[in-house]
Amino acid sequence: MNHFGLKISKISALFGDIILLYLSLLITLVLRYRGHFDQTIWQSHWPIFSGLFCVWLLIFYSFNLYDPDKNKNFLNLFNNFLPAAIVNLSLGIIYFYILAPKTNITPKTVLVILLAVFTLFFFFSRKLLNKIHNSDKLYQNLLFIGYQPLISQLLPESGNKRFGFVFKGIVTEQPLTPTYFPLPCYPLERMEEILKQEKINLVVINETDNQNITNILFKALPLRINFISLTAFYEQVNQRVPLEIISRGWFLDNFSEGSKNFYEPSKKLLDLALCLITGIVSLILIPFIALAIKLSSNGPILFKQIRVGKDGQTFLALKFRTMYENAEKSGPMWARENDPRITKVGRFLRKVRLDEIPQLINILKGDMSFVGPRPERPEFINELELKIPFYKERLLVKPGLTGWAQINFPYADSAESSLKKLQYDLYYIKHRSFFLDLSVVLKTISIVFKQSGR
């Protein structure tokens, strides 16, 4: 389905789950109380369960259960649903344990039956929704105008469907060979004919300064075709910025910091709230983490390192030590997968991100935020600035404990992978909001939970 269809799919799945949760609760209460069920029992349960359902829906979201692309088959859906269900059952037990003195309701049996009933409804509804949303009627016809090598990253691996669109081909002044471009290629003089013949819904434009193309597209306005630039389309479907085709002008058009006046105070409140919650939970873990680090290898418990923050200001970042002592005696090195410098305890701490607990102090001091680009070392910043255009623009905001790039592209161990992470960082800086930050935090929780279970 297309971008609009994707939103409809997510919204319909969300509202479907809300209806199914209350329906499941009704069925559960009927099964639990049988002949004794009446309106009084329903009235005493549904308001209290409403609070729990809000929490459950947030957990479902954080485990990608409202992302059709990550639930294309039953196995993917099951792998996302199972950990979410375990978390929700645990939260349900805690929720009613806290509320029990006030409500006199401790529905352990009801919780188990409810989750079982909802699970059956959930998988049935998702199968039905997938069937509806995968219908060809929801796909739109797309035509590219003007070739750019970046387009090859958007093409389907096989067939002509991707991102909810049917790729009908490309219009260019210079013909392209089938091996170079696997979709139909049309000359400029046939563009008006193709727009009508192929019933094009969306035109993705690369050449905006060609007067002939502009004139033909202007004539096509009565056809009710949507137009979008290649840059905007790439950003929309990939949720990252195409560095290959943007210029300084793009930043002036898209990085309007004056519009973030309301966002910045709300971000500070979110940071403080998350620091408080995470800090309380961490107090239980810190002694055990410190002991494990001390017993497993020589060296200090805390690791201190200079990092670059907002506007290029440096600060001292704190982490639990995960590497052997003197791991960088030969100079700064990229962290990499299966890094031999990392201790066994350190590998586990990194896997579940417990090594970053001391950075809560950096957040409270104002050096970092909970969500933002990864804080990088000055040596790597200077190196990457020479190789990657606009790299320092990621320093427009505070670095984060987690971020849009971290949850979408976890590992960067070279200039090439850093370029891809920068694309996500710039997308975050452009679109950052309270809800995007909350989304990143929730998805980080699900990533940590899944990794800790491996």
TAZI-V255284 format. One line per field, one symbol per residue. ss: DSSP state (a for helix, b for strand, c for the rest). A space follows every 50 residues. Layout:
ss: ???
This chain:
ss: ccaaaaaaaaaaaaaaaaaaaaaaaaaaaaaaaaaaccaaaaaaaaaaaa aaaaaaaaaaaacccccaaacccaaaaaaaaaaaaaaaaaaaaaaaaaaa aaaccccaaaaaaaaaaaaaaaaaaaaaaaaaaccaaacbbbbbbcccaa aaacccccccbbccbbbbbbbbccccccccccccbbbaaaaaaaaaaccc cbbbbcccccaaaaaaaaaaaaaccbbbbaaaaaaaaaccccaaaccaaa aaaaccaaaaaaaaaaaaaaaaaaaaaaaaaaaaaaaaaaaaaaaacccc cbbbbbbbcaaacbbbbbbbccbccccccccccccccccccbcaaaaaaa accaaaccaaaaaaaccbbbbccccbcaaaaaaaaaacccaaaaaaccbb bbcaaaaaccccccaaaaaaaaaaaaaaaaaccaaaaaaaaaaaaaaaaa aacc
